[in-house]
Amino acid sequence: MKLLEKKNFFISLGHFGLQSLAAGKLNFKQIEACRRTIRRGLKKRGFVLIKSFTGTPVTKKPLASRMGKGKGSISFWISIIKEGQILFEVRGVPQHKAILVLNKCKYQLPFKTKIVKIFY
């Protein structure tokens, strides 16, 4: 693994994190749904860090178009997630609150995740 790729596999700024257990793809709507779930659960307390960025475009051609004539326009953007990558981090809230909020966020994602905690 390259040194640049290792930065998203460890908790950096938070105390609790949501780690992926399988590889997959996330689109912006799924990331935003998780962010809203976390913010509602924390009630404007604490700090949320989103560590996945939608930087890969997905193109689609119109439904009734013929073969050829180029690639098609960008339909939406996705983030490619690797196994073991940290998706979200939470800081500044008690442990029971952070675990409760991240458990709710698990159901918004299309692959399995687990909650990880930083040890001092």
PDB file as gemmi writes it, atoms N, CA and C in Angstrom:
CRYST1    1.000    1.000    1.000  90.00  90.00  90.00 P 1                      
ATOM      1  N   MET A   1       0.823  -1.178   0.000  1.00  0.00           N  
ATOM      2  CA  MET A   1       0.000   0.000   0.000  1.00  0.00           C  
ATOM      3  C   MET A   1       0.876   1.255   0.000  1.00  0.00           C  
ATOM      4  N   LYS A   2       0.498   2.246  -0.728  1.00  0.00           N  
ATOM      5  CA  LYS A   2       1.240   3.496  -0.741  1.00  0.00           C  
ATOM      6  C   LYS A   2       1.046   4.236   0.576  1.00  0.00           C  
ATOM      7  N   LEU A   3       1.946   5.145   0.862  1.00  0.00           N  
ATOM      8  CA  LEU A   3       1.859   5.925   2.086  1.00  0.00           C  
ATOM      9  C   LEU A   3       0.640   6.839   2.069  1.00  0.00           C  
ATOM     10  N   LEU A   4       0.296   7.368   0.896  1.00  0.00           N  
ATOM     11  CA  LEU A   4      -0.856   8.260   0.798  1.00  0.00           C  
ATOM     12  C   LEU A   4      -2.163   7.521   1.059  1.00  0.00           C  
ATOM     13  N   GLU A   5      -2.230   6.251   0.733  1.00  0.00           N  
ATOM     14  CA  GLU A   5      -3.469   5.504   0.907  1.00  0.00           C  
ATOM     15  C   GLU A   5      -3.711   5.117   2.355  1.00  0.00           C  
ATOM     16  N   LYS A   6      -2.680   5.116   3.192  1.00  0.00           N  
ATOM     17  CA  LYS A   6      -2.824   4.684   4.577  1.00  0.00           C  
ATOM     18  C   LYS A   6      -3.518   5.701   5.453  1.00  0.00           C  
ATOM     19  N   LYS A   7      -3.645   6.944   5.007  1.00  0.00           N  
ATOM     20  CA  LYS A   7      -4.166   7.987   5.879  1.00  0.00           C  
ATOM     21  C   LYS A   7      -5.638   7.782   6.229  1.00  0.00           C  
ATOM     22  N   ASN A   8      -6.420   7.127   5.400  1.00  0.00           N  
ATOM     23  CA  ASN A   8      -7.841   6.935   5.682  1.00  0.00           C  
ATOM     24  C   ASN A   8      -8.129   5.620   6.405  1.00  0.00           C  
ATOM     25  N   PHE A   9      -7.099   4.906   6.817  1.00  0.00           N  
ATOM     26  CA  PHE A   9      -7.316   3.625   7.486  1.00  0.00           C  
ATOM     27  C   PHE A   9      -7.147   3.716   8.992  1.00  0.00           C  
ATOM     28  N   PHE A  10      -6.868   4.900   9.508  1.00  0.00           N  
ATOM     29  CA  PHE A  10      -6.694   5.097  10.943  1.00  0.00           C  
ATOM     30  C   PHE A  10      -7.473   6.330  11.376  1.00  0.00           C  
ATOM     31  N   ILE A  11      -7.918   6.325  12.633  1.00  0.00           N  
ATOM     32  CA  ILE A  11      -8.621   7.485  13.186  1.00  0.00           C  
ATOM     33  C   ILE A  11      -7.587   8.573  13.434  1.00  0.00           C  
ATOM     34  N   SER A  12      -7.828   9.763  12.904  1.00  0.00           N  
ATOM     35  CA  SER A  12      -6.845  10.830  13.024  1.00  0.00           C  
ATOM     36  C   SER A  12      -7.287  11.941  13.971  1.00  0.00           C  
ATOM     37  N   LEU A  13      -8.492  12.448  13.834  1.00  0.00           N  
ATOM     38  CA  LEU A  13      -8.926  13.594  14.634  1.00  0.00           C  
ATOM     39  C   LEU A  13     -10.026  13.268  15.637  1.00  0.00           C  
ATOM     40  N   GLY A  14     -10.739  12.177  15.450  1.00  0.00           N  
ATOM     41  CA  GLY A  14     -11.852  11.846  16.326  1.00  0.00           C  
ATOM     42  C   GLY A  14     -11.488  10.808  17.367  1.00  0.00           C  
ATOM     43  N   HIS A  15     -12.480  10.466  18.197  1.00  0.00           N  
ATOM     44  CA  HIS A  15     -12.317   9.418  19.208  1.00  0.00           C  
ATOM     45  C   HIS A  15     -13.003   8.127  18.789  1.00  0.00           C  
ATOM     46  N   PHE A  16     -14.040   8.233  17.977  1.00  0.00           N  
ATOM     47  CA  PHE A  16     -14.784   7.074  17.488  1.00  0.00           C  
ATOM     48  C   PHE A  16     -14.908   7.179  15.977  1.00  0.00           C  
ATOM     49  N   GLY A  17     -14.954   6.037  15.310  1.00  0.00           N  
ATOM     50  CA  GLY A  17     -15.053   6.055  13.860  1.00  0.00           C  
ATOM     51  C   GLY A  17     -15.892   4.915  13.338  1.00  0.00           C  
ATOM     52  N   LEU A  18     -16.336   5.035  12.107  1.00  0.00           N  
ATOM     53  CA  LEU A  18     -17.088   3.992  11.419  1.00  0.00           C  
ATOM     54  C   LEU A  18     -16.190   3.436  10.321  1.00  0.00           C  
ATOM     55  N   GLN A  19     -15.842   2.157  10.425  1.00  0.00           N  
ATOM     56  CA  GLN A  19     -14.891   1.521   9.520  1.00  0.00           C  
ATOM     57  C   GLN A  19     -15.605   0.520   8.635  1.00  0.00           C  
ATOM     58  N   SER A  20     -15.267   0.503   7.351  1.00  0.00           N  
ATOM     59  CA  SER A  20     -15.900  -0.429   6.421  1.00  0.00           C  
ATOM     60  C   SER A  20     -15.271  -1.809   6.570  1.00  0.00           C  
ATOM     61  N   LEU A  21     -16.100  -2.845   6.452  1.00  0.00           N  
ATOM     62  CA  LEU A  21     -15.626  -4.225   6.514  1.00  0.00           C  
ATOM     63  C   LEU A  21     -15.572  -4.867   5.132  1.00  0.00           C  
ATOM     64  N   ALA A  22     -16.061  -4.161   4.134  1.00  0.00           N  
ATOM     65  CA  ALA A  22     -16.053  -4.664   2.758  1.00  0.00           C  
ATOM     66  C   ALA A  22     -15.832  -3.486   1.813  1.00  0.00           C  
ATOM     67  N   ALA A  23     -15.369  -3.795   0.624  1.00  0.00           N  
ATOM     68  CA  ALA A  23     -15.197  -2.764  -0.390  1.00  0.00           C  
ATOM     69  C   ALA A  23     -16.542  -2.445  -1.029  1.00  0.00           C  
ATOM     70  N   GLY A  24     -16.691  -1.244  -1.511  1.00  0.00           N  
ATOM     71  CA  GLY A  24     -17.945  -0.860  -2.148  1.00  0.00           C  
ATOM     72  C   GLY A  24     -17.879   0.552  -2.694  1.00  0.00           C  
ATOM     73  N   LYS A  25     -19.036   1.073  -3.039  1.00  0.00           N  
ATOM     74  CA  LYS A  25     -19.149   2.416  -3.598  1.00  0.00           C  
ATOM     75  C   LYS A  25     -20.182   3.192  -2.807  1.00  0.00           C  
ATOM     76  N   LEU A  26     -19.912   4.473  -2.591  1.00  0.00           N  
ATOM     77  CA  LEU A  26     -20.848   5.379  -1.930  1.00  0.00           C  
ATOM     78  C   LEU A  26     -21.128   6.542  -2.863  1.00  0.00           C  
ATOM     79  N   ASN A  27     -22.389   6.906  -2.977  1.00  0.00           N  
ATOM     80  CA  ASN A  27     -22.682   8.122  -3.718  1.00  0.00           C  
ATOM     81  C   ASN A  27     -22.966   9.253  -2.731  1.00  0.00           C  
ATOM     82  N   PHE A  28     -23.157  10.452  -3.249  1.00  0.00           N  
ATOM     83  CA  PHE A  28     -23.301  11.622  -2.391  1.00  0.00           C  
ATOM     84  C   PHE A  28     -24.534  11.536  -1.503  1.00  0.00           C  
ATOM     85  N   LYS A  29     -25.615  10.965  -2.003  1.00  0.00           N  
ATOM     86  CA  LYS A  29     -26.849  10.873  -1.215  1.00  0.00           C  
ATOM     87  C   LYS A  29     -26.658  10.004   0.029  1.00  0.00           C  
ATOM     88  N   GLN A  30     -25.894   8.921  -0.093  1.00  0.00           N  
ATOM     89  CA  GLN A  30     -25.655   8.046   1.049  1.00  0.00           C  
ATOM     90  C   GLN A  30     -24.761   8.727   2.086  1.00  0.00           C  
ATOM     91  N   ILE A  31     -23.756   9.451   1.629  1.00  0.00           N  
ATOM     92  CA  ILE A  31     -22.888  10.178   2.552  1.00  0.00           C  
ATOM     93  C   ILE A  31     -23.671  11.264   3.268  1.00  0.00           C  
ATOM     94  N   GLU A  32     -24.511  11.967   2.545  1.00  0.00           N  
ATOM     95  CA  GLU A  32     -25.309  13.044   3.142  1.00  0.00           C  
ATOM     96  C   GLU A  32     -26.342  12.492   4.119  1.00  0.00           C  
ATOM     97  N   ALA A  33     -26.933  11.340   3.840  1.00  0.00           N  
ATOM     98  CA  ALA A  33     -27.887  10.728   4.766  1.00  0.00           C  
ATOM     99  C   ALA A  33     -27.201  10.349   6.073  1.00  0.00           C  
ATOM    100  N   CYS A  34     -25.998   9.822   5.987  1.00  0.00           N  
ATOM    101  CA  CYS A  34     -25.241   9.485   7.200  1.00  0.00           C  
ATOM    102  C   CYS A  34     -24.863  10.733   7.974  1.00  0.00           C  
ATOM    103  N   ARG A  35     -24.438  11.765   7.275  1.00  0.00           N  
ATOM    104  CA  ARG A  35     -24.063  13.007   7.946  1.00  0.00           C  
ATOM    105  C   ARG A  35     -25.244  13.604   8.693  1.00  0.00           C  
ATOM    106  N   ARG A  36     -26.411  13.590   8.072  1.00  0.00           N  
ATOM    107  CA  ARG A  36     -27.613  14.124   8.737  1.00  0.00           C  
ATOM    108  C   ARG A  36     -28.003  13.289   9.940  1.00  0.00           C  
ATOM    109  N   THR A  37     -27.902  11.982   9.828  1.00  0.00           N  
ATOM    110  CA  THR A  37     -28.224  11.101  10.952  1.00  0.00           C  
ATOM    111  C   THR A  37     -27.297  11.369  12.127  1.00  0.00           C  
ATOM    112  N   ILE A  38     -26.025  11.536  11.850  1.00  0.00           N  
ATOM    113  CA  ILE A  38     -25.061  11.802  12.920  1.00  0.00           C  
ATOM    114  C   ILE A  38     -25.319  13.166  13.549  1.00  0.00           C  
ATOM    115  N   ARG A  39     -25.546  14.185  12.738  1.00  0.00           N  
ATOM    116  CA  ARG A  39     -25.782  15.534  13.284  1.00  0.00           C  
ATOM    117  C   ARG A  39     -27.061  15.591  14.115  1.00  0.00           C  
ATOM    118  N   ARG A  40     -28.105  14.903  13.670  1.00  0.00           N  
ATOM    119  CA  ARG A  40     -29.350  14.885  14.452  1.00  0.00           C  
ATOM    120  C   ARG A  40     -29.167  14.179  15.782  1.00  0.00           C  
ATOM    121  N   GLY A  41     -28.391  13.118  15.780  1.00  0.00           N  
ATOM    122  CA  GLY A  41     -28.157  12.381  17.019  1.00  0.00           C  
ATOM    123  C   GLY A  41     -27.293  13.132  18.007  1.00  0.00           C  
ATOM    124  N   LEU A  42     -26.356  13.928  17.505  1.00  0.00           N  
ATOM    125  CA  LEU A  42     -25.457  14.674  18.393  1.00  0.00           C  
ATOM    126  C   LEU A  42     -26.077  15.976  18.881  1.00  0.00           C  
ATOM    127  N   LYS A  43     -27.110  16.461  18.201  1.00  0.00           N  
ATOM    128  CA  LYS A  43     -27.818  17.695  18.571  1.00  0.00           C  
ATOM    129  C   LYS A  43     -26.872  18.888  18.697  1.00  0.00           C  
ATOM    130  N   LYS A  44     -26.114  19.115  17.647  1.00  0.00           N  
ATOM    131  CA  LYS A  44     -25.194  20.248  17.524  1.00  0.00           C  
ATOM    132  C   LYS A  44     -24.043  20.197  18.522  1.00  0.00           C  
ATOM    133  N   ARG A  45     -23.807  19.067  19.139  1.00  0.00           N  
ATOM    134  CA  ARG A  45     -22.647  18.913  20.007  1.00  0.00           C  
ATOM    135  C   ARG A  45     -21.636  18.030  19.307  1.00  0.00           C  
ATOM    136  N   GLY A  46     -20.396  18.168  19.678  1.00  0.00           N  
ATOM    137  CA  GLY A  46     -19.383  17.306  19.119  1.00  0.00           C  
ATOM    138  C   GLY A  46     -18.930  17.755  17.741  1.00  0.00           C  
ATOM    139  N   PHE A  47     -18.123  16.910  17.140  1.00  0.00           N  
ATOM    140  CA  PHE A  47     -17.484  17.221  15.878  1.00  0.00           C  
ATOM    141  C   PHE A  47     -17.577  15.995  14.981  1.00  0.00           C  
ATOM    142  N   VAL A  48     -17.981  16.186  13.736  1.00  0.00           N  
ATOM    143  CA  VAL A  48     -18.105  15.087  12.779  1.00  0.00           C  
ATOM    144  C   VAL A  48     -17.133  15.342  11.627  1.00  0.00           C  
ATOM    145  N   LEU A  49     -16.342  14.320  11.289  1.00  0.00           N  
ATOM    146  CA  LEU A  49     -15.407  14.418  10.183  1.00  0.00           C  
ATOM    147  C   LEU A  49     -15.775  13.359   9.154  1.00  0.00           C  
ATOM    148  N   ILE A  50     -16.006  13.784   7.917  1.00  0.00           N  
ATOM    149  CA  ILE A  50     -16.319  12.872   6.821  1.00  0.00           C  
ATOM    150  C   ILE A  50     -15.021  12.615   6.070  1.00  0.00           C  
ATOM    151  N   LYS A  51     -14.609  11.355   6.014  1.00  0.00           N  
ATOM    152  CA  LYS A  51     -13.310  11.027   5.421  1.00  0.00           C  
ATOM    153  C   LYS A  51     -13.420  10.395   4.036  1.00  0.00           C  
ATOM    154  N   SER A  52     -14.604  10.334   3.470  1.00  0.00           N  
ATOM    155  CA  SER A  52     -14.752   9.816   2.113  1.00  0.00           C  
ATOM    156  C   SER A  52     -15.222  10.960   1.212  1.00  0.00           C  
ATOM    157  N   PHE A  53     -14.598  11.073   0.066  1.00  0.00           N  
ATOM    158  CA  PHE A  53     -14.855  12.170  -0.861  1.00  0.00           C  
ATOM    159  C   PHE A  53     -15.343  11.605  -2.187  1.00  0.00           C  
ATOM    160  N   THR A  54     -16.418  12.160  -2.713  1.00  0.00           N  
ATOM    161  CA  THR A  54     -16.951  11.688  -3.994  1.00  0.00           C  
ATOM    162  C   THR A  54     -16.159  12.339  -5.119  1.00  0.00           C  
ATOM    163  N   GLY A  55     -15.191  11.612  -5.645  1.00  0.00           N  
ATOM    164  CA  GLY A  55     -14.313  12.174  -6.653  1.00  0.00           C  
ATOM    165  C   GLY A  55     -14.268  11.400  -7.954  1.00  0.00           C  
ATOM    166  N   THR A  56     -15.075  10.349  -8.085  1.00  0.00           N  
ATOM    167  CA  THR A  56     -15.063   9.534  -9.296  1.00  0.00           C  
ATOM    168  C   THR A  56     -16.376   9.728 -10.045  1.00  0.00           C  
ATOM    169  N   PRO A  57     -16.340  10.220 -11.286  1.00  0.00           N  
ATOM    170  CA  PRO A  57     -17.591  10.434 -12.019  1.00  0.00           C  
ATOM    171  C   PRO A  57     -18.117   9.137 -12.629  1.00  0.00           C  
ATOM    172  N   VAL A  58     -19.439   9.037 -12.709  1.00  0.00           N  
ATOM    173  CA  VAL A  58     -20.109   7.917 -13.379  1.00  0.00           C  
ATOM    174  C   VAL A  58     -20.923   8.518 -14.517  1.00  0.00           C  
ATOM    175  N   THR A  59     -20.706   8.010 -15.735  1.00  0.00           N  
ATOM    176  CA  THR A  59     -21.392   8.560 -16.899  1.00  0.00           C  
ATOM    177  C   THR A  59     -22.503   7.618 -17.353  1.00  0.00           C  
ATOM    178  N   LYS A  60     -23.520   8.189 -17.962  1.00  0.00           N  
ATOM    179  CA  LYS A  60     -24.621   7.415 -18.533  1.00  0.00           C  
ATOM    180  C   LYS A  60     -25.062   8.075 -19.825  1.00  0.00           C  
ATOM    181  N   LYS A  61     -25.431   7.228 -20.773  1.00  0.00           N  
ATOM    182  CA  LYS A  61     -25.990   7.734 -22.020  1.00  0.00           C  
ATOM    183  C   LYS A  61     -27.510   7.758 -21.909  1.00  0.00           C  
ATOM    184  N   PRO A  62     -28.178   8.554 -22.702  1.00  0.00           N  
ATOM    185  CA  PRO A  62     -29.641   8.540 -22.695  1.00  0.00           C  
ATOM    186  C   PRO A  62     -30.183   7.163 -23.061  1.00  0.00           C  
ATOM    187  N   LEU A  63     -31.398   6.884 -22.637  1.00  0.00           N  
ATOM    188  CA  LEU A  63     -31.965   5.553 -22.753  1.00  0.00           C  
ATOM    189  C   LEU A  63     -32.129   5.095 -24.203  1.00  0.00           C  
ATOM    190  N   ALA A  64     -32.599   5.960 -25.064  1.00  0.00           N  
ATOM    191  CA  ALA A  64     -32.924   5.532 -26.435  1.00  0.00           C  
ATOM    192  C   ALA A  64     -31.863   5.959 -27.441  1.00  0.00           C  
ATOM    193  N   SER A  65     -30.608   6.070 -27.011  1.00  0.00           N  
ATOM    194  CA  SER A  65     -29.568   6.489 -27.954  1.00  0.00           C  
ATOM    195  C   SER A  65     -28.933   5.279 -28.631  1.00  0.00           C  
ATOM    196  N   ARG A  66     -28.458   5.490 -29.842  1.00  0.00           N  
ATOM    197  CA  ARG A  66     -27.841   4.395 -30.594  1.00  0.00           C  
ATOM    198  C   ARG A  66     -26.384   4.214 -30.165  1.00  0.00           C  
ATOM    199  N   MET A  67     -25.808   3.117 -30.643  1.00  0.00           N  
ATOM    200  CA  MET A  67     -24.420   2.812 -30.305  1.00  0.00           C  
ATOM    201  C   MET A  67     -23.489   3.859 -30.913  1.00  0.00           C  
ATOM    202  N   GLY A  68     -22.361   4.085 -30.238  1.00  0.00           N  
ATOM    203  CA  GLY A  68     -21.383   5.045 -30.729  1.00  0.00           C  
ATOM    204  C   GLY A  68     -21.692   6.445 -30.229  1.00  0.00           C  
ATOM    205  N   LYS A  69     -21.135   7.435 -30.884  1.00  0.00           N  
ATOM    206  CA  LYS A  69     -21.362   8.852 -30.593  1.00  0.00           C  
ATOM    207  C   LYS A  69     -20.885   9.265 -29.201  1.00  0.00           C  
ATOM    208  N   GLY A  70     -19.827   8.664 -28.720  1.00  0.00           N  
ATOM    209  CA  GLY A  70     -19.209   9.160 -27.490  1.00  0.00           C  
ATOM    210  C   GLY A  70     -19.643   8.453 -26.229  1.00  0.00           C  
ATOM    211  N   LYS A  71     -19.174   8.996 -25.137  1.00  0.00           N  
ATOM    212  CA  LYS A  71     -19.286   8.321 -23.846  1.00  0.00           C  
ATOM    213  C   LYS A  71     -20.571   8.639 -23.091  1.00  0.00           C  
ATOM    214  N   GLY A  72     -21.073   9.825 -23.174  1.00  0.00           N  
ATOM    215  CA  GLY A  72     -22.244  10.214 -22.409  1.00  0.00           C  
ATOM    216  C   GLY A  72     -21.865  11.227 -21.348  1.00  0.00           C  
ATOM    217  N   SER A  73     -22.846  11.901 -20.801  1.00  0.00           N  
ATOM    218  CA  SER A  73     -22.568  12.937 -19.817  1.00  0.00           C  
ATOM    219  C   SER A  73     -22.477  12.346 -18.412  1.00  0.00           C  
ATOM    220  N   ILE A  74     -21.902  13.110 -17.506  1.00  0.00           N  
ATOM    221  CA  ILE A  74     -21.744  12.664 -16.117  1.00  0.00           C  
ATOM    222  C   ILE A  74     -23.116  12.629 -15.465  1.00  0.00           C  
ATOM    223  N   SER A  75     -23.453  11.483 -14.889  1.00  0.00           N  
ATOM    224  CA  SER A  75     -24.741  11.306 -14.237  1.00  0.00           C  
ATOM    225  C   SER A  75     -24.662  11.604 -12.736  1.00  0.00           C  
ATOM    226  N   PHE A  76     -23.656  11.034 -12.059  1.00  0.00           N  
ATOM    227  CA  PHE A  76     -23.450  11.299 -10.635  1.00  0.00           C  
ATOM    228  C   PHE A  76     -22.013  10.978 -10.270  1.00  0.00           C  
ATOM    229  N   TRP A  77     -21.645  11.291  -9.039  1.00  0.00           N  
ATOM    230  CA  TRP A  77     -20.289  11.079  -8.544  1.00  0.00           C  
ATOM    231  C   TRP A  77     -20.313  10.038  -7.433  1.00  0.00           C  
ATOM    232  N   ILE A  78     -19.266   9.208  -7.369  1.00  0.00           N  
ATOM    233  CA  ILE A  78     -19.186   8.193  -6.326  1.00  0.00           C  
ATOM    234  C   ILE A  78     -17.838   8.269  -5.624  1.00  0.00           C  
ATOM    235  N   SER A  79     -17.787   7.615  -4.477  1.00  0.00           N  
ATOM    236  CA  SER A  79     -16.554   7.448  -3.726  1.00  0.00           C  
ATOM    237  C   SER A  79     -16.281   5.952  -3.637  1.00  0.00           C  
ATOM    238  N   ILE A  80     -15.106   5.524  -4.054  1.00  0.00           N  
ATOM    239  CA  ILE A  80     -14.752   4.108  -4.007  1.00  0.00           C  
ATOM    240  C   ILE A  80     -14.149   3.815  -2.638  1.00  0.00           C  
ATOM    241  N   ILE A  81     -14.757   2.895  -1.899  1.00  0.00           N  
ATOM    242  CA  ILE A  81     -14.355   2.569  -0.531  1.00  0.00           C  
ATOM    243  C   ILE A  81     -13.611   1.246  -0.532  1.00  0.00           C  
ATOM    244  N   LYS A  82     -12.493   1.213   0.171  1.00  0.00           N  
ATOM    245  CA  LYS A  82     -11.717  -0.012   0.316  1.00  0.00           C  
ATOM    246  C   LYS A  82     -12.035  -0.653   1.659  1.00  0.00           C  
ATOM    247  N   GLU A  83     -11.718  -1.923   1.781  1.00  0.00           N  
ATOM    248  CA  GLU A  83     -11.944  -2.639   3.030  1.00  0.00           C  
ATOM    249  C   GLU A  83     -11.016  -2.082   4.111  1.00  0.00           C  
ATOM    250  N   GLY A  84     -11.596  -1.729   5.263  1.00  0.00           N  
ATOM    251  CA  GLY A  84     -10.817  -1.203   6.367  1.00  0.00           C  
ATOM    252  C   GLY A  84     -10.720   0.306   6.412  1.00  0.00           C  
ATOM    253  N   GLN A  85     -11.326   0.990   5.475  1.00  0.00           N  
ATOM    254  CA  GLN A  85     -11.252   2.447   5.418  1.00  0.00           C  
ATOM    255  C   GLN A  85     -12.194   3.077   6.442  1.00  0.00           C  
ATOM    256  N   ILE A  86     -11.754   4.148   7.086  1.00  0.00           N  
ATOM    257  CA  ILE A  86     -12.586   4.900   8.023  1.00  0.00           C  
ATOM    258  C   ILE A  86     -13.454   5.857   7.215  1.00  0.00           C  
ATOM    259  N   LEU A  87     -14.769   5.811   7.453  1.00  0.00           N  
ATOM    260  CA  LEU A  87     -15.694   6.641   6.687  1.00  0.00           C  
ATOM    261  C   LEU A  87     -16.054   7.929   7.423  1.00  0.00           C  
ATOM    262  N   PHE A  88     -16.383   7.826   8.713  1.00  0.00           N  
ATOM    263  CA  PHE A  88     -16.774   8.968   9.520  1.00  0.00           C  
ATOM    264  C   PHE A  88     -16.047   8.914  10.855  1.00  0.00           C  
ATOM    265  N   GLU A  89     -15.780  10.085  11.428  1.00  0.00           N  
ATOM    266  CA  GLU A  89     -15.197  10.175  12.762  1.00  0.00           C  
ATOM    267  C   GLU A  89     -16.038  11.114  13.605  1.00  0.00           C  
ATOM    268  N   VAL A  90     -16.128  10.809  14.900  1.00  0.00           N  
ATOM    269  CA  VAL A  90     -16.905  11.618  15.842  1.00  0.00           C  
ATOM    270  C   VAL A  90     -16.005  11.949  17.023  1.00  0.00           C  
ATOM    271  N   ARG A  91     -16.076  13.203  17.479  1.00  0.00           N  
ATOM    272  CA  ARG A  91     -15.269  13.635  18.612  1.00  0.00           C  
ATOM    273  C   ARG A  91     -16.077  14.592  19.479  1.00  0.00           C  
ATOM    274  N   GLY A  92     -15.814  14.576  20.785  1.00  0.00           N  
ATOM    275  CA  GLY A  92     -16.409  15.566  21.680  1.00  0.00           C  
ATOM    276  C   GLY A  92     -17.745  15.165  22.276  1.00  0.00           C  
ATOM    277  N   VAL A  93     -18.103  13.893  22.233  1.00  0.00           N  
ATOM    278  CA  VAL A  93     -19.348  13.421  22.847  1.00  0.00           C  
ATOM    279  C   VAL A  93     -19.032  12.202  23.707  1.00  0.00           C  
ATOM    280  N   PRO A  94     -19.916  11.857  24.666  1.00  0.00           N  
ATOM    281  CA  PRO A  94     -19.688  10.652  25.470  1.00  0.00           C  
ATOM    282  C   PRO A  94     -19.735   9.381  24.615  1.00  0.00           C  
ATOM    283  N   GLN A  95     -19.154   8.319  25.162  1.00  0.00           N  
ATOM    284  CA  GLN A  95     -19.027   7.070  24.414  1.00  0.00           C  
ATOM    285  C   GLN A  95     -20.378   6.483  24.040  1.00  0.00           C  
ATOM    286  N   HIS A  96     -21.328   6.461  24.975  1.00  0.00           N  
ATOM    287  CA  HIS A  96     -22.635   5.856  24.681  1.00  0.00           C  
ATOM    288  C   HIS A  96     -23.374   6.610  23.590  1.00  0.00           C  
ATOM    289  N   LYS A  97     -23.217   7.929  23.566  1.00  0.00           N  
ATOM    290  CA  LYS A  97     -23.877   8.742  22.536  1.00  0.00           C  
ATOM    291  C   LYS A  97     -23.253   8.499  21.156  1.00  0.00           C  
ATOM    292  N   ALA A  98     -21.929   8.421  21.118  1.00  0.00           N  
ATOM    293  CA  ALA A  98     -21.245   8.210  19.838  1.00  0.00           C  
ATOM    294  C   ALA A  98     -21.573   6.837  19.265  1.00  0.00           C  
ATOM    295  N   ILE A  99     -21.601   5.818  20.112  1.00  0.00           N  
ATOM    296  CA  ILE A  99     -21.913   4.467  19.635  1.00  0.00           C  
ATOM    297  C   ILE A  99     -23.353   4.392  19.146  1.00  0.00           C  
ATOM    298  N   LEU A 100     -24.272   5.037  19.847  1.00  0.00           N  
ATOM    299  CA  LEU A 100     -25.678   5.044  19.437  1.00  0.00           C  
ATOM    300  C   LEU A 100     -25.852   5.711  18.073  1.00  0.00           C  
ATOM    301  N   VAL A 101     -25.201   6.839  17.884  1.00  0.00           N  
ATOM    302  CA  VAL A 101     -25.335   7.587  16.627  1.00  0.00           C  
ATOM    303  C   VAL A 101     -24.696   6.818  15.462  1.00  0.00           C  
ATOM    304  N   LEU A 102     -23.524   6.235  15.673  1.00  0.00           N  
ATOM    305  CA  LEU A 102     -22.861   5.503  14.598  1.00  0.00           C  
ATOM    306  C   LEU A 102     -23.590   4.205  14.267  1.00  0.00           C  
ATOM    307  N   ASN A 103     -24.277   3.604  15.251  1.00  0.00           N  
ATOM    308  CA  ASN A 103     -25.102   2.427  14.972  1.00  0.00           C  
ATOM    309  C   ASN A 103     -26.261   2.785  14.050  1.00  0.00           C  
ATOM    310  N   LYS A 104     -26.859   3.946  14.251  1.00  0.00           N  
ATOM    311  CA  LYS A 104     -27.943   4.386  13.366  1.00  0.00           C  
ATOM    312  C   LYS A 104     -27.423   4.645  11.953  1.00  0.00           C  
ATOM    313  N   CYS A 105     -26.202   5.115  11.869  1.00  0.00           N  
ATOM    314  CA  CYS A 105     -25.609   5.429  10.568  1.00  0.00           C  
ATOM    315  C   CYS A 105     -25.277   4.167   9.778  1.00  0.00           C  
ATOM    316  N   LYS A 106     -25.051   3.054  10.451  1.00  0.00           N  
ATOM    317  CA  LYS A 106     -24.725   1.795   9.774  1.00  0.00           C  
ATOM    318  C   LYS A 106     -25.792   1.383   8.772  1.00  0.00           C  
ATOM    319  N   TYR A 107     -27.052   1.632   9.105  1.00  0.00           N  
ATOM    320  CA  TYR A 107     -28.167   1.175   8.271  1.00  0.00           C  
ATOM    321  C   TYR A 107     -28.338   2.000   7.002  1.00  0.00           C  
ATOM    322  N   GLN A 108     -27.649   3.116   6.898  1.00  0.00           N  
ATOM    323  CA  GLN A 108     -27.748   3.962   5.706  1.00  0.00           C  
ATOM    324  C   GLN A 108     -26.761   3.546   4.614  1.00  0.00           C  
ATOM    325  N   LEU A 109     -25.837   2.631   4.947  1.00  0.00           N  
ATOM    326  CA  LEU A 109     -24.752   2.291   4.034  1.00  0.00           C  
ATOM    327  C   LEU A 109     -24.997   0.955   3.344  1.00  0.00           C  
ATOM    328  N   PRO A 110     -24.485   0.757   2.107  1.00  0.00           N  
ATOM    329  CA  PRO A 110     -24.766  -0.460   1.360  1.00  0.00           C  
ATOM    330  C   PRO A 110     -23.826  -1.630   1.664  1.00  0.00           C  
ATOM    331  N   PHE A 111     -22.913  -1.482   2.609  1.00  0.00           N  
ATOM    332  CA  PHE A 111     -22.006  -2.568   2.970  1.00  0.00           C  
ATOM    333  C   PHE A 111     -21.837  -2.606   4.485  1.00  0.00           C  
ATOM    334  N   LYS A 112     -21.222  -3.663   4.995  1.00  0.00           N  
ATOM    335  CA  LYS A 112     -21.072  -3.844   6.437  1.00  0.00           C  
ATOM    336  C   LYS A 112     -19.991  -2.921   6.980  1.00  0.00           C  
ATOM    337  N   THR A 113     -20.258  -2.421   8.187  1.00  0.00           N  
ATOM    338  CA  THR A 113     -19.311  -1.540   8.865  1.00  0.00           C  
ATOM    339  C   THR A 113     -19.224  -1.937  10.327  1.00  0.00           C  
ATOM    340  N   LYS A 114     -18.212  -1.392  11.008  1.00  0.00           N  
ATOM    341  CA  LYS A 114     -18.088  -1.581  12.451  1.00  0.00           C  
ATOM    342  C   LYS A 114     -17.611  -0.283  13.070  1.00  0.00           C  
ATOM    343  N   ILE A 115     -17.875  -0.137  14.372  1.00  0.00           N  
ATOM    344  CA  ILE A 115     -17.468   1.040  15.114  1.00  0.00           C  
ATOM    345  C   ILE A 115     -16.113   0.764  15.739  1.00  0.00           C  
ATOM    346  N   VAL A 116     -15.187   1.682  15.555  1.00  0.00           N  
ATOM    347  CA  VAL A 116     -13.861   1.550  16.146  1.00  0.00           C  
ATOM    348  C   VAL A 116     -13.633   2.709  17.093  1.00  0.00           C  
ATOM    349  N   LYS A 117     -12.815   2.466  18.111  1.00  0.00           N  
ATOM    350  CA  LYS A 117     -12.543   3.441  19.153  1.00  0.00           C  
ATOM    351  C   LYS A 117     -11.035   3.611  19.249  1.00  0.00           C  
ATOM    352  N   ILE A 118     -10.595   4.831  19.479  1.00  0.00           N  
ATOM    353  CA  ILE A 118      -9.167   5.084  19.630  1.00  0.00           C  
ATOM    354  C   ILE A 118      -8.789   4.790  21.083  1.00  0.00           C  
ATOM    355  N   PHE A 119      -7.648   4.176  21.275  1.00  0.00           N  
ATOM    356  CA  PHE A 119      -7.174   3.858  22.610  1.00  0.00           C  
ATOM    357  C   PHE A 119      -5.981   4.751  22.942  1.00  0.00           C  
ATOM    358  N   TYR A 120      -5.946   5.224  24.194  1.00  0.00           N  
ATOM    359  CA  TYR A 120      -4.848   6.113  24.616  1.00  0.00           C  
ATOM    360  C   TYR A 120      -3.791   5.319  25.336  1.00  0.00           C  
TER     361      TYR A 120                                                      
END                                                                             
